Amino acid sequence: MLRVHFSELDLARLRMAIRPDALWETVLSFHRLRENRAETVYGEWRSEARNRLNGEGRLLAPLIPSRGYFPDFLTPAEGVIGCDAAMDALRATPAERMHAEIDRLPSARALPGWIRGLAQGERRPLDRLVTVLRSYHEAAVAPYWPHIQARIEADRAARGRALLDGGADGLLSSLPPTMRWRAPVLEVDYPVDRDLELRGRGLLLLPSFFCRRMPVTYLNPELTPVLVYPVEHARSGVPAQPRAGIAPAPAVPAAPGQTRVLGKLVGHTRSAVLLEVGGGCTTSELARRVGVSLASASQHASVLREAGLVHTLRQGGAVLHTLTPLGAALLRGGVPVAPARGVGRQSSMPVRSTPATM
């Protein structure tokens, strides 16, 4: 078990990541890629990603074992800004830190020559690592970025409501069952027994699409504290042939005249439901906003969900509806939102203490 110890200052500095982290998703997806289980969530993605790759997995495998520790420097804090910023931060990793973290790998003595060169601070191996990571990201993660971001936005909406309703206590109590808030300690299912003292630095909560079962954090307790945890997945898993260039928005105003056009297309009540979902609402709130019965609101939301326009996340005894990228684009009249620089471009914290089985 991992025990995260909070002070009053830490609770005041508790925060949610504003978007998916490019390199956390990249590294954790590599764990999912090597699993062979038949499943709904990652099965189709795994098949498609393997077909797109061209040897990147073979090069990354020694640096990212299928279980346990992998170096902290692979997931710099800048990953939440985008892939380009994360790669720049990776390049700037001090040689001493890189050497120390690579040396912790269980197979350190048998590492390929280029990784041993990386541990010695050589420039060419670092360039190779950045190239391989970027190539893997563009093949296995970037094509699915709109879907990944939609899941993270849905989770953020649920946590945001918990924060508004109950403050930091409410937010921490709303986290998935693998985490239990027993003030002033957050107990986290974890492969080893460990304590993380925040010491006034706060904690960044980072929902992740490719994190599985147990949350992840850095091995080095001196790094900015972050807790990566798995989001809830739809039964349909990752959609095949995802659309590029459309990112979700927490609140989406309809394009001029779009509500009237949508009314003709899907019916005025259903278009009103789609519009009112906006930045997220429960079924009860949706019924009240649109002026329909609870059963009718639930039925309309179900139809929109099956059409890929709405995502539904169960939160305690209620469900929270948010727009998918497709639903947001439909309200905008088909105008896509440009992704953040270096994020989601089409290719045209385990123990990390002995950690975690991800």
BAZA-158529 format. One record per residue (C-alpha): residue number from 1; chain; x, y, z. Coordinates in steps of 0.25 Angstrom, whole numbers. Example, Ala and Ser with C-alpha at 12.3 -4.5 7.8 and 13.67 -1.06 7.14 Angstrom:
BAZA-158529
 resi chain     x     y     z
    1     A    49   -18    31
    2     A    55    -4    29
This chain:
BAZA-158529
 resi chain     x     y     z
    1     A     0     0     0
    2     A     4    14    -3
    3     A     1    24     8
    4     A     0    39     4
    5     A     1    48    16
    6     A    -6    62    15
    7     A    -4    75    23
    8     A   -14    86    22
    9     A    -5    93    13
   10     A    -4    81     4
   11     A   -20    80     3
   12     A   -19    95    -1
   13     A    -9    91   -12
   14     A   -17    79   -17
   15     A   -20    80   -32
   16     A   -24    73   -45
   17     A   -16    72   -57
   18     A   -22    81   -68
   19     A   -21    70   -79
   20     A   -15    57   -82
   21     A     0    55   -80
   22     A     7    52   -94
   23     A    18    44   -88
   24     A    11    37   -76
   25     A     1    32   -87
   26     A    12    28   -96
   27     A    20    20   -86
   28     A     7    14   -79
   29     A     2    10   -93
   30     A    14     2   -95
   31     A    11    -7   -83
   32     A    -3    -9   -89
   33     A     3   -12  -103
   34     A    11   -24   -98
   35     A    -1   -30   -91
   36     A    -8   -42   -98
   37     A   -21   -43   -91
   38     A   -34   -42  -100
   39     A   -42   -30   -95
   40     A   -51   -19   -99
   41     A   -44    -7   -95
   42     A   -30    -8  -101
   43     A   -32   -20  -110
   44     A   -35   -13  -123
   45     A   -25    -2  -120
   46     A   -14   -12  -117
   47     A   -16   -19  -131
   48     A   -16    -6  -139
   49     A    -4     0  -131
   50     A     4   -13  -133
   51     A     2   -12  -148
   52     A     7     3  -148
   53     A    20     1  -141
   54     A    33    -2  -147
   55     A    42    -7  -137
   56     A    40     4  -126
   57     A    35    -7  -116
   58     A    48   -15  -117
   59     A    57    -3  -114
   60     A    48     3  -103
   61     A    46   -11   -96
   62     A    59   -11   -88
   63     A    57     3   -83
   64     A    42     1   -79
   65     A    41   -13   -73
   66     A    27   -20   -74
   67     A    26   -20   -59
   68     A    32   -11   -48
   69     A    41     1   -48
   70     A    44     9   -60
   71     A    52    22   -60
   72     A    45    35   -55
   73     A    52    44   -65
   74     A    43    37   -76
   75     A    31    45   -71
   76     A    35    59   -68
   77     A    25    69   -63
   78     A    24    76   -76
   79     A    17    64   -82
   80     A     4    71   -79
   81     A     7    83   -88
   82     A    10    74  -100
   83     A    19    64  -107
   84     A    29    75  -112
   85     A    30    81   -98
   86     A    32    67   -92
   87     A    43    63  -101
   88     A    50    76   -99
   89     A    50    74   -84
   90     A    55    59   -86
   91     A    67    65   -94
   92     A    70    74   -82
   93     A    71    63   -72
   94     A    84    64   -65
   95     A    94    53   -68
   96     A    95    49   -53
   97     A    81    47   -51
   98     A    79    39   -64
   99     A    91    30   -60
  100     A    85    28   -46
  101     A    71    24   -51
  102     A    76    15   -62
  103     A    85     8   -52
  104     A    72     4   -44
  105     A    67    -4   -55
  106     A    67   -19   -51
  107     A    74   -23   -64
  108     A    84   -11   -63
  109     A    96   -20   -66
  110     A    90   -26   -78
  111     A    85   -13   -85
  112     A    88   -11  -100
  113     A   100    -2  -103
  114     A    92    10  -107
  115     A    84    10   -93
  116     A    98     9   -86
  117     A   103    20   -94
  118     A    90    28   -90
  119     A    94    25   -75
  120     A   107    31   -78
  121     A   102    44   -83
  122     A   105    42   -98
  123     A    97    51  -107
  124     A    94    41  -119
  125     A    87    31  -110
  126     A    79    42  -104
  127     A    75    47  -118
  128     A    71    32  -122
  129     A    63    31  -109
  130     A    55    44  -113
  131     A    53    39  -127
  132     A    48    25  -123
  133     A    39    31  -112
  134     A    33    41  -122
  135     A    31    30  -133
  136     A    24    21  -123
  137     A    15    32  -118
  138     A    11    36  -132
  139     A     8    22  -136
  140     A     1    17  -123
  141     A    -4    29  -116
  142     A    -6    41  -125
  143     A   -16    35  -134
  144     A   -25    33  -122
  145     A   -23    46  -115
  146     A   -37    51  -116
  147     A   -43    39  -110
  148     A   -32    39   -99
  149     A   -35    54   -96
  150     A   -50    52   -96
  151     A   -49    41   -85
  152     A   -39    50   -77
  153     A   -49    62   -78
  154     A   -61    53   -73
  155     A   -52    49   -61
  156     A   -48    64   -59
  157     A   -63    68   -59
  158     A   -66    58   -49
  159     A   -55    62   -39
  160     A   -58    76   -41
  161     A   -73    74   -37
  162     A   -68    67   -25
  163     A   -58    78   -21
  164     A   -69    88   -23
  165     A   -79    80   -14
  166     A   -69    76    -3
  167     A   -56    83    -5
  168     A   -43    75    -4
  169     A   -49    65     5
  170     A   -60    63    -6
  171     A   -50    62   -17
  172     A   -41    52   -10
  173     A   -53    43    -6
  174     A   -58    43   -20
  175     A   -46    36   -26
  176     A   -47    22   -31
  177     A   -48    10   -21
  178     A   -33     7   -22
  179     A   -31    20   -14
  180     A   -37    23     0
  181     A   -37    36     7
  182     A   -36    34    22
  183     A   -32    48    26
  184     A   -21    52    26
  185     A   -16    40    19
  186     A   -19    36     5
  187     A   -18    20     4
  188     A   -14    15   -10
  189     A   -14     1   -15
  190     A     1    -1   -18
  191     A    10   -13   -21
  192     A    20    -9    -9
  193     A    18    -3     5
  194     A    22    12     4
  195     A    19    25    10
  196     A    19    38     2
  197     A    21    51    10
  198     A    16    63     2
  199     A    22    73    12
  200     A    14    85     7
  201     A    17    82    -8
  202     A     2    78   -11
  203     A    -1    67   -20
  204     A    -4    67   -35
  205     A   -16    57   -38
  206     A   -14    52   -53
  207     A   -25    43   -59
  208     A   -19    34   -69
  209     A   -26    26   -80
  210     A   -15    15   -81
  211     A   -12    14   -66
  212     A   -18     0   -62
  213     A   -23    -5   -48
  214     A   -13     2   -38
  215     A    -9    16   -38
  216     A     5    20   -41
  217     A    15    31   -35
  218     A    30    34   -36
  219     A    40    26   -29
  220     A    48    39   -25
  221     A    41    45   -14
  222     A    48    58   -16
  223     A    41    60   -30
  224     A    28    69   -31
  225     A    17    59   -25
  226     A     8    53   -35
  227     A    -2    42   -34
  228     A    -6    35   -48
  229     A   -19    28   -47
  230     A   -28    20   -57
  231     A   -40    26   -63
  232     A   -53    19   -64
  233     A   -55    13   -78
  234     A   -66    11   -87
  235     A   -70    -3   -91
  236     A   -67    -1  -105
  237     A   -52     2  -102
  238     A   -44    10  -112
  239     A   -51    13  -125
  240     A   -44     9  -138
  241     A   -40    19  -148
  242     A   -42    31  -139
  243     A   -44    44  -145
  244     A   -32    54  -145
  245     A   -32    68  -140
  246     A   -44    69  -132
  247     A   -42    72  -117
  248     A   -53    72  -106
  249     A   -56    85   -99
  250     A   -62    85   -85
  251     A   -73    95   -90
  252     A   -77    97  -104
  253     A   -85   108  -109
  254     A   -93   104  -122
  255     A   -90   111  -135
  256     A   -99   122  -139
  257     A  -112   116  -145
  258     A  -107   102  -141
  259     A  -117    99  -131
  260     A  -128   101  -141
  261     A  -121    92  -151
  262     A  -119    81  -141
  263     A  -133    82  -137
  264     A  -137    78  -151
  265     A  -126    67  -151
  266     A  -129    60  -138
  267     A  -141    66  -132
  268     A  -142    79  -124
  269     A  -143    72  -111
  270     A  -130    63  -114
  271     A  -123    75  -119
  272     A  -126    83  -106
  273     A  -121    71   -98
  274     A  -108    71  -106
  275     A  -107    86  -103
  276     A  -110    85   -89
  277     A  -100    74   -86
  278     A   -89    85   -88
  279     A   -78    84   -78
  280     A   -85    72   -71
  281     A   -98    69   -64
  282     A  -105    58   -57
  283     A  -118    52   -62
  284     A  -126    59   -52
  285     A  -120    73   -56
  286     A  -122    70   -70
  287     A  -136    67   -68
  288     A  -138    80   -61
  289     A  -131    88   -71
  290     A  -138    83   -83
  291     A  -152    82   -76
  292     A  -154    67   -78
  293     A  -156    55   -69
  294     A  -144    48   -62
  295     A  -148    35   -71
  296     A  -148    43   -84
  297     A  -135    50   -81
  298     A  -128    37   -78
  299     A  -134    31   -91
  300     A  -129    43   -99
  301     A  -115    42   -93
  302     A  -114    27   -96
  303     A  -117    30  -110
  304     A  -107    41  -111
  305     A   -97    32  -104
  306     A   -99    21  -114
  307     A   -97    31  -125
  308     A   -84    34  -120
  309     A   -88    49  -116
  310     A   -88    47  -101
  311     A   -79    40   -91
  312     A   -85    36   -78
  313     A   -77    34   -65
  314     A   -83    27   -52
  315     A   -81    36   -40
  316     A   -86    29   -27
  317     A  -101    28   -28
  318     A  -102    37   -40
  319     A   -97    38   -54
  320     A   -90    50   -61
  321     A   -91    53   -76
  322     A   -81    60   -84
  323     A   -79    63   -98
  324     A   -69    54  -107
  325     A   -61    61  -117
  326     A   -71    57  -128
  327     A   -82    63  -120
  328     A   -74    76  -117
  329     A   -71    77  -132
  330     A   -86    75  -136
  331     A   -90    87  -127
  332     A   -79    96  -133
  333     A   -84    93  -147
  334     A   -73    83  -150
  335     A   -61    93  -147
  336     A   -50    86  -140
  337     A   -42    91  -128
  338     A   -27    91  -131
  339     A   -20    82  -121
  340     A    -9    87  -112
  341     A     5    89  -119
  342     A    11    75  -120
  343     A    -1    67  -115
  344     A    -9    57  -122
  345     A    -3    60  -136
  346     A    -7    49  -146
  347     A     5    43  -152
  348     A     0    49  -164
  349     A    17    25   -44
  350     A    17     8   -40
  351     A    29     7   -32
  352     A    35    12   -40
  353     A    39     8   -24
  354     A    39    -6   -28
  355     A    27    -3   -34
  356     A    16    -5   -39
  357     A     9   -16   -47
  358     A     2    -7   -56
